[in-house]
Amino acid sequence: MTNCLRIGKVPGVTLTKWQRIWEERFPGIDLAVEEVTLEQQRGRVVDGSLDLCFARLPIGRDGLHAIPLYDEVPVVWMSKDHVLAELDEVSLDDLADENVIEDAEPASIDLATYSAAVLRVPMSVARSLSRRDMVYRNVTDAPPTTVALVWRVDDENPLIDEFIGIVRGRSVNSSRSEAERRTKEAPEPRKPPAQAGRTGGTRRGSRNGARRQRPTRR
């Protein structure tokens, strides 16, 4: 078993809770977390430089396992000075004449700060990259995005199963590590049959026991 598990995550994903639980259960095994772009999320898992990745669907499933975790609320993220910032929420029709960019790369954010574009991104991205000169508004009729945990089908690293268990809320008492799995699945030793009583013996006072002979009257 290695002493490190390598985790990737796309922007907006927060692992704080899961990292804390991992450190409590596996203090001797590092959890190396790094942020990856949407373009990198699949390739870094396939080439083995990451063990798992919190990816944003859709993603090519060939050779990968994927567990959908949660949906994200779509928002439009823009300059405070943009005309749409005056609305409480927006629709796709409101964005029809806008230069809509669906990423939060530095160059895209620069365009948005000058009202040259608006960014349609998950709310988690706008929150994690929060800026005082920008605001976000919910897009009422846009489909949500989904975050999934992905890993290679042929990767048999037992730490992957441990981390998946933490993400799924598995308690420490229900851990399914390899060592515990072998222990739990090992058959219990058979108990020897109880020994029978002495051969030919009888219990005092039983029906089959010999009756005491009464004394003969004279």
C-alpha positions as protocol buffer text, in pm:
chain_id: "A"
residue {
  index: 1
  type: MET
  ca { x: 0 y: 0 z: 0 }
}
residue {
  index: 2
  type: THR
  ca { x: 135 y: 343 z: -96 }
}
residue {
  index: 3
  type: ASN
  ca { x: 165 y: 627 z: 154 }
}
residue {
  index: 4
  type: CYS
  ca { x: -11 y: 885 z: -64 }
}
residue {
  index: 5
  type: LEU
  ca { x: -344 y: 918 z: -246 }
}
residue {
  index: 6
  type: ARG
  ca { x: -353 y: 1172 z: -531 }
}
residue {
  index: 7
  type: ILE
  ca { x: -681 y: 1358 z: -577 }
}
residue {
  index: 8
  type: GLY
  ca { x: -773 y: 1604 z: -851 }
}
residue {
  index: 9
  type: LYS
  ca { x: -1062 y: 1850 z: -839 }
}
residue {
  index: 10
  type: VAL
  ca { x: -1213 y: 2094 z: -1084 }
}
residue {
  index: 11
  type: PRO
  ca { x: -1266 y: 2458 z: -975 }
}
residue {
  index: 12
  type: GLY
  ca { x: -1548 y: 2507 z: -728 }
}
residue {
  index: 13
  type: VAL
  ca { x: -1520 y: 2168 z: -557 }
}
residue {
  index: 14
  type: THR
  ca { x: -1444 y: 2178 z: -183 }
}
residue {
  index: 15
  type: LEU
  ca { x: -1292 y: 1877 z: -8 }
}
residue {
  index: 16
  type: THR
  ca { x: -1243 y: 2022 z: 342 }
}
residue {
  index: 17
  type: LYS
  ca { x: -1476 y: 1779 z: 524 }
}
residue {
  index: 18
  type: TRP
  ca { x: -1348 y: 1471 z: 344 }
}
residue {
  index: 19
  type: GLN
  ca { x: -985 y: 1573 z: 396 }
}
residue {
  index: 20
  type: ARG
  ca { x: -1044 y: 1613 z: 769 }
}
residue {
  index: 21
  type: ILE
  ca { x: -1202 y: 1268 z: 800 }
}
residue {
  index: 22
  type: TRP
  ca { x: -920 y: 1112 z: 597 }
}
residue {
  index: 23
  type: GLU
  ca { x: -655 y: 1267 z: 824 }
}
residue {
  index: 24
  type: GLU
  ca { x: -836 y: 1131 z: 1131 }
}
residue {
  index: 25
  type: ARG
  ca { x: -860 y: 775 z: 995 }
}
residue {
  index: 26
  type: PHE
  ca { x: -532 y: 753 z: 803 }
}
residue {
  index: 27
  type: PRO
  ca { x: -285 y: 990 z: 971 }
}
residue {
  index: 28
  type: GLY
  ca { x: 14 y: 819 z: 809 }
}
residue {
  index: 29
  type: ILE
  ca { x: -112 y: 847 z: 452 }
}
residue {
  index: 30
  type: ASP
  ca { x: -101 y: 1183 z: 274 }
}
residue {
  index: 31
  type: LEU
  ca { x: -391 y: 1311 z: 67 }
}
residue {
  index: 32
  type: ALA
  ca { x: -236 y: 1515 z: -215 }
}
residue {
  index: 33
  type: VAL
  ca { x: -504 y: 1742 z: -364 }
}
residue {
  index: 34
  type: GLU
  ca { x: -457 y: 1962 z: -670 }
}
residue {
  index: 35
  type: GLU
  ca { x: -687 y: 2163 z: -892 }
}
residue {
  index: 36
  type: VAL
  ca { x: -726 y: 2063 z: -1257 }
}
residue {
  index: 37
  type: THR
  ca { x: -906 y: 2221 z: -1550 }
}
residue {
  index: 38
  type: LEU
  ca { x: -1201 y: 2068 z: -1732 }
}
residue {
  index: 39
  type: GLU
  ca { x: -965 y: 1984 z: -2017 }
}
residue {
  index: 40
  type: GLN
  ca { x: -735 y: 1794 z: -1779 }
}
residue {
  index: 41
  type: GLN
  ca { x: -990 y: 1613 z: -1561 }
}
residue {
  index: 42
  type: ARG
  ca { x: -1006 y: 1294 z: -1767 }
}
residue {
  index: 43
  type: GLY
  ca { x: -652 y: 1277 z: -1900 }
}
residue {
  index: 44
  type: ARG
  ca { x: -489 y: 1307 z: -1559 }
}
residue {
  index: 45
  type: VAL
  ca { x: -680 y: 1003 z: -1433 }
}
residue {
  index: 46
  type: VAL
  ca { x: -624 y: 798 z: -1749 }
}
residue {
  index: 47
  type: ASP
  ca { x: -247 y: 860 z: -1751 }
}
residue {
  index: 48
  type: GLY
  ca { x: -220 y: 761 z: -1383 }
}
residue {
  index: 49
  type: SER
  ca { x: -93 y: 1093 z: -1248 }
}
residue {
  index: 50
  type: LEU
  ca { x: -411 y: 1111 z: -1037 }
}
residue {
  index: 51
  type: ASP
  ca { x: -579 y: 826 z: -849 }
}
residue {
  index: 52
  type: LEU
  ca { x: -920 y: 992 z: -841 }
}
residue {
  index: 53
  type: CYS
  ca { x: -1070 y: 1317 z: -963 }
}
residue {
  index: 54
  type: PHE
  ca { x: -1374 y: 1523 z: -872 }
}
residue {
  index: 55
  type: ALA
  ca { x: -1480 y: 1591 z: -1230 }
}
residue {
  index: 56
  type: ARG
  ca { x: -1761 y: 1786 z: -1388 }
}
residue {
  index: 57
  type: LEU
  ca { x: -1987 y: 1584 z: -1617 }
}
residue {
  index: 58
  type: PRO
  ca { x: -2007 y: 1503 z: -1900 }
}
residue {
  index: 59
  type: ILE
  ca { x: -1685 y: 1307 z: -1918 }
}
residue {
  index: 60
  type: GLY
  ca { x: -1577 y: 1013 z: -2136 }
}
residue {
  index: 61
  type: ARG
  ca { x: -1658 y: 697 z: -1938 }
}
residue {
  index: 62
  type: ASP
  ca { x: -1447 y: 452 z: -2137 }
}
residue {
  index: 63
  type: GLY
  ca { x: -1214 y: 281 z: -1889 }
}
residue {
  index: 64
  type: LEU
  ca { x: -1343 y: 488 z: -1596 }
}
residue {
  index: 65
  type: HIS
  ca { x: -1577 y: 441 z: -1303 }
}
residue {
  index: 66
  type: ALA
  ca { x: -1789 y: 747 z: -1222 }
}
residue {
  index: 67
  type: ILE
  ca { x: -2007 y: 813 z: -918 }
}
residue {
  index: 68
  type: PRO
  ca { x: -2233 y: 1122 z: -959 }
}
residue {
  index: 69
  type: LEU
  ca { x: -2226 y: 1312 z: -629 }
}
residue {
  index: 70
  type: TYR
  ca { x: -2433 y: 1629 z: -653 }
}
residue {
  index: 71
  type: ASP
  ca { x: -2580 y: 1886 z: -893 }
}
residue {
  index: 72
  type: GLU
  ca { x: -2465 y: 2248 z: -910 }
}
residue {
  index: 73
  type: VAL
  ca { x: -2679 y: 2558 z: -954 }
}
residue {
  index: 74
  type: PRO
  ca { x: -2599 y: 2750 z: -1276 }
}
residue {
  index: 75
  type: VAL
  ca { x: -2534 y: 3124 z: -1250 }
}
residue {
  index: 76
  type: VAL
  ca { x: -2418 y: 3410 z: -1466 }
}
residue {
  index: 77
  type: TRP
  ca { x: -2114 y: 3584 z: -1318 }
}
residue {
  index: 78
  type: MET
  ca { x: -2049 y: 3939 z: -1433 }
}
residue {
  index: 79
  type: SER
  ca { x: -1931 y: 4288 z: -1352 }
}
residue {
  index: 80
  type: LYS
  ca { x: -2130 y: 4486 z: -1096 }
}
residue {
  index: 81
  type: ASP
  ca { x: -2170 y: 4750 z: -1366 }
}
residue {
  index: 82
  type: HIS
  ca { x: -2333 y: 4515 z: -1617 }
}
residue {
  index: 83
  type: VAL
  ca { x: -2696 y: 4591 z: -1697 }
}
residue {
  index: 84
  type: LEU
  ca { x: -2803 y: 4237 z: -1603 }
}
residue {
  index: 85
  type: ALA
  ca { x: -2663 y: 4290 z: -1253 }
}
residue {
  index: 86
  type: GLU
  ca { x: -2972 y: 4497 z: -1177 }
}
residue {
  index: 87
  type: LEU
  ca { x: -3188 y: 4184 z: -1200 }
}
residue {
  index: 88
  type: ASP
  ca { x: -3248 y: 3940 z: -912 }
}
residue {
  index: 89
  type: GLU
  ca { x: -3220 y: 3644 z: -1150 }
}
residue {
  index: 90
  type: VAL
  ca { x: -3184 y: 3592 z: -1524 }
}
residue {
  index: 91
  type: SER
  ca { x: -3310 y: 3356 z: -1792 }
}
residue {
  index: 92
  type: LEU
  ca { x: -3145 y: 3218 z: -2104 }
}
residue {
  index: 93
  type: ASP
  ca { x: -3344 y: 3472 z: -2307 }
}
residue {
  index: 94
  type: ASP
  ca { x: -3177 y: 3750 z: -2110 }
}
residue {
  index: 95
  type: LEU
  ca { x: -2840 y: 3613 z: -2222 }
}
residue {
  index: 96
  type: ALA
  ca { x: -2933 y: 3582 z: -2588 }
}
residue {
  index: 97
  type: ASP
  ca { x: -2748 y: 3900 z: -2694 }
}
residue {
  index: 98
  type: GLU
  ca { x: -2457 y: 3862 z: -2455 }
}
residue {
  index: 99
  type: ASN
  ca { x: -2106 y: 3730 z: -2509 }
}
residue {
  index: 100
  type: VAL
  ca { x: -2144 y: 3422 z: -2286 }
}
residue {
  index: 101
  type: ILE
  ca { x: -1829 y: 3235 z: -2185 }
}
residue {
  index: 102
  type: GLU
  ca { x: -1862 y: 2905 z: -2001 }
}
residue {
  index: 103
  type: ASP
  ca { x: -1536 y: 2897 z: -1807 }
}
residue {
  index: 104
  type: ALA
  ca { x: -1366 y: 3097 z: -1534 }
}
residue {
  index: 105
  type: GLU
  ca { x: -1014 y: 3118 z: -1669 }
}
residue {
  index: 106
  type: PRO
  ca { x: -822 y: 3439 z: -1582 }
}
residue {
  index: 107
  type: ALA
  ca { x: -861 y: 3579 z: -1935 }
}
residue {
  index: 108
  type: SER
  ca { x: -1237 y: 3519 z: -1924 }
}
residue {
  index: 109
  type: ILE
  ca { x: -1270 y: 3687 z: -1585 }
}
residue {
  index: 110
  type: ASP
  ca { x: -1082 y: 3989 z: -1719 }
}
residue {
  index: 111
  type: LEU
  ca { x: -1334 y: 4023 z: -2002 }
}
residue {
  index: 112
  type: ALA
  ca { x: -1621 y: 3999 z: -1755 }
}
residue {
  index: 113
  type: THR
  ca { x: -1483 y: 4271 z: -1529 }
}
residue {
  index: 114
  type: TYR
  ca { x: -1494 y: 4510 z: -1826 }
}
residue {
  index: 115
  type: SER
  ca { x: -1849 y: 4397 z: -1917 }
}
residue {
  index: 116
  type: ALA
  ca { x: -1713 y: 4258 z: -2245 }
}
residue {
  index: 117
  type: ALA
  ca { x: -1858 y: 3917 z: -2150 }
}
residue {
  index: 118
  type: VAL
  ca { x: -2057 y: 3733 z: -1888 }
}
residue {
  index: 119
  type: LEU
  ca { x: -1955 y: 3397 z: -1744 }
}
residue {
  index: 120
  type: ARG
  ca { x: -2207 y: 3115 z: -1719 }
}
residue {
  index: 121
  type: VAL
  ca { x: -2060 y: 2889 z: -1453 }
}
residue {
  index: 122
  type: PRO
  ca { x: -2168 y: 2678 z: -1154 }
}
residue {
  index: 123
  type: MET
  ca { x: -2244 y: 2882 z: -842 }
}
residue {
  index: 124
  type: SER
  ca { x: -1964 y: 2701 z: -659 }
}
residue {
  index: 125
  type: VAL
  ca { x: -1710 y: 2849 z: -903 }
}
residue {
  index: 126
  type: ALA
  ca { x: -1839 y: 3205 z: -860 }
}
residue {
  index: 127
  type: ARG
  ca { x: -1831 y: 3164 z: -481 }
}
residue {
  index: 128
  type: SER
  ca { x: -1486 y: 3011 z: -463 }
}
residue {
  index: 129
  type: LEU
  ca { x: -1338 y: 3284 z: -687 }
}
residue {
  index: 130
  type: SER
  ca { x: -1544 y: 3565 z: -532 }
}
residue {
  index: 131
  type: ARG
  ca { x: -1445 y: 3920 z: -630 }
}
residue {
  index: 132
  type: ARG
  ca { x: -1573 y: 4252 z: -500 }
}
residue {
  index: 133
  type: ASP
  ca { x: -1615 y: 4394 z: -849 }
}
residue {
  index: 134
  type: MET
  ca { x: -1831 y: 4103 z: -971 }
}
residue {
  index: 135
  type: VAL
  ca { x: -2172 y: 3957 z: -883 }
}
residue {
  index: 136
  type: TYR
  ca { x: -2360 y: 3645 z: -985 }
}
residue {
  index: 137
  type: ARG
  ca { x: -2727 y: 3580 z: -1055 }
}
residue {
  index: 138
  type: ASN
  ca { x: -2908 y: 3246 z: -1082 }
}
residue {
  index: 139
  type: VAL
  ca { x: -3001 y: 3135 z: -1433 }
}
residue {
  index: 140
  type: THR
  ca { x: -3355 y: 3009 z: -1378 }
}
residue {
  index: 141
  type: ASP
  ca { x: -3394 y: 2785 z: -1684 }
}
residue {
  index: 142
  type: ALA
  ca { x: -3040 y: 2656 z: -1743 }
}
residue {
  index: 143
  type: PRO
  ca { x: -2969 y: 2289 z: -1673 }
}
residue {
  index: 144
  type: PRO
  ca { x: -2756 y: 2211 z: -1366 }
}
residue {
  index: 145
  type: THR
  ca { x: -2410 y: 2065 z: -1386 }
}
residue {
  index: 146
  type: THR
  ca { x: -2307 y: 1750 z: -1200 }
}
residue {
  index: 147
  type: VAL
  ca { x: -1990 y: 1674 z: -1006 }
}
residue {
  index: 148
  type: ALA
  ca { x: -1877 y: 1310 z: -1009 }
}
residue {
  index: 149
  type: LEU
  ca { x: -1591 y: 1115 z: -855 }
}
residue {
  index: 150
  type: VAL
  ca { x: -1400 y: 923 z: -1124 }
}
residue {
  index: 151
  type: TRP
  ca { x: -1118 y: 668 z: -1122 }
}
residue {
  index: 152
  type: ARG
  ca { x: -974 y: 403 z: -1353 }
}
residue {
  index: 153
  type: VAL
  ca { x: -1149 y: 67 z: -1386 }
}
residue {
  index: 154
  type: ASP
  ca { x: -815 y: -119 z: -1375 }
}
residue {
  index: 155
  type: ASP
  ca { x: -677 y: 64 z: -1070 }
}
residue {
  index: 156
  type: GLU
  ca { x: -677 y: -176 z: -774 }
}
residue {
  index: 157
  type: ASN
  ca { x: -526 y: 63 z: -518 }
}
residue {
  index: 158
  type: PRO
  ca { x: -711 y: -26 z: -192 }
}
residue {
  index: 159
  type: LEU
  ca { x: -689 y: 337 z: -76 }
}
residue {
  index: 160
  type: ILE
  ca { x: -933 y: 434 z: -352 }
}
residue {
  index: 161
  type: ASP
  ca { x: -1205 y: 224 z: -191 }
}
residue {
  index: 162
  type: GLU
  ca { x: -1129 y: 379 z: 146 }
}
residue {
  index: 163
  type: PHE
  ca { x: -1165 y: 731 z: 8 }
}
residue {
  index: 164
  type: ILE
  ca { x: -1486 y: 647 z: -178 }
}
residue {
  index: 165
  type: GLY
  ca { x: -1625 y: 513 z: 149 }
}
residue {
  index: 166
  type: ILE
  ca { x: -1553 y: 844 z: 321 }
}
residue {
  index: 167
  type: VAL
  ca { x: -1718 y: 1043 z: 41 }
}
residue {
  index: 168
  type: ARG
  ca { x: -2024 y: 818 z: 60 }
}
residue {
  index: 169
  type: GLY
  ca { x: -2048 y: 866 z: 435 }
}
residue {
  index: 170
  type: ARG
  ca { x: -1927 y: 524 z: 543 }
}
residue {
  index: 171
  type: SER
  ca { x: -1847 y: 525 z: 914 }
}
residue {
  index: 172
  type: VAL
  ca { x: -1519 y: 404 z: 1057 }
}
residue {
  index: 173
  type: ASN
  ca { x: -1700 y: 101 z: 1203 }
}
residue {
  index: 174
  type: SER
  ca { x: -1820 y: -5 z: 859 }
}
residue {
  index: 175
  type: SER
  ca { x: -1482 y: 37 z: 690 }
}
residue {
  index: 176
  type: ARG
  ca { x: -1416 y: -211 z: 410 }
}
residue {
  index: 177
  type: SER
  ca { x: -1039 y: -212 z: 395 }
}
residue {
  index: 178
  type: GLU
  ca { x: -870 y: -519 z: 253 }
}
residue {
  index: 179
  type: ALA
  ca { x: -742 y: -634 z: 590 }
}
residue {
  index: 180
  type: GLU
  ca { x: -1081 y: -597 z: 757 }
}
residue {
  index: 181
  type: ARG
  ca { x: -1256 y: -760 z: 463 }
}
residue {
  index: 182
  type: ARG
  ca { x: -1039 y: -1070 z: 498 }
}
residue {
  index: 183
  type: THR
  ca { x: -1102 y: -1080 z: 871 }
}
residue {
  index: 184
  type: LYS
  ca { x: -1479 y: -1042 z: 838 }
}
residue {
  index: 185
  type: GLU
  ca { x: -1508 y: -1297 z: 559 }
}
residue {
  index: 186
  type: ALA
  ca { x: -1293 y: -1564 z: 730 }
}
residue {
  index: 187
  type: PRO
  ca { x: -1513 y: -1855 z: 849 }
}
residue {
  index: 188
  type: GLU
  ca { x: -1550 y: -1895 z: 1224 }
}
residue {
  index: 189
  type: PRO
  ca { x: -1392 y: -2210 z: 1370 }
}
residue {
  index: 190
  type: ARG
  ca { x: -1644 y: -2487 z: 1429 }
}
residue {
  index: 191
  type: LYS
  ca { x: -1715 y: -2570 z: 1789 }
}
residue {
  index: 192
  type: PRO
  ca { x: -1671 y: -2937 z: 1892 }
}
residue {
  index: 193
  type: PRO
  ca { x: -1997 y: -3120 z: 1964 }
}
residue {
  index: 194
  type: ALA
  ca { x: -2102 y: -3135 z: 2325 }
}
residue {
  index: 195
  type: GLN
  ca { x: -1989 y: -3456 z: 2498 }
}
residue {
  index: 196
  type: ALA
  ca { x: -2260 y: -3707 z: 2577 }
}
residue {
  index: 197
  type: GLY
  ca { x: -2316 y: -3840 z: 2928 }
}
residue {
  index: 198
  type: ARG
  ca { x: -2143 y: -4153 z: 3055 }
}
residue {
  index: 199
  type: THR
  ca { x: -2240 y: -4467 z: 2866 }
}
residue {
  index: 200
  type: GLY
  ca { x: -2505 y: -4668 z: 3051 }
}
residue {
  index: 201
  type: GLY
  ca { x: -2536 y: -4406 z: 3321 }
}
residue {
  index: 202
  type: THR
  ca { x: -2869 y: -4294 z: 3458 }
}
residue {
  index: 203
  type: ARG
  ca { x: -2979 y: -3983 z: 3638 }
}
residue {
  index: 204
  type: ARG
  ca { x: -3088 y: -4012 z: 3996 }
}
residue {
  index: 205
  type: GLY
  ca { x: -3460 y: -3981 z: 4022 }
}
residue {
  index: 206
  type: SER
  ca { x: -3527 y: -4031 z: 3652 }
}
residue {
  index: 207
  type: ARG
  ca { x: -3803 y: -4257 z: 3533 }
}
residue {
  index: 208
  type: ASN
  ca { x: -3555 y: -4500 z: 3383 }
}
residue {
  index: 209
  type: GLY
  ca { x: -3339 y: -4510 z: 3691 }
}
residue {
  index: 210
  type: ALA
  ca { x: -3349 y: -4803 z: 3936 }
}
residue {
  index: 211
  type: ARG
  ca { x: -3606 y: -4766 z: 4216 }
}
residue {
  index: 212
  type: ARG
  ca { x: -3495 y: -4800 z: 4572 }
}
residue {
  index: 213
  type: GLN
  ca { x: -3614 y: -5128 z: 4729 }
}
residue {
  index: 214
  type: ARG
  ca { x: -3848 y: -5081 z: 5024 }
}
residue {
  index: 215
  type: PRO
  ca { x: -3755 y: -5260 z: 5346 }
}
residue {
  index: 216
  type: THR
  ca { x: -3958 y: -5584 z: 5408 }
}
residue {
  index: 217
  type: ARG
  ca { x: -4186 y: -5577 z: 5708 }
}
residue {
  index: 218
  type: ARG
  ca { x: -4146 y: -5854 z: 5961 }
}
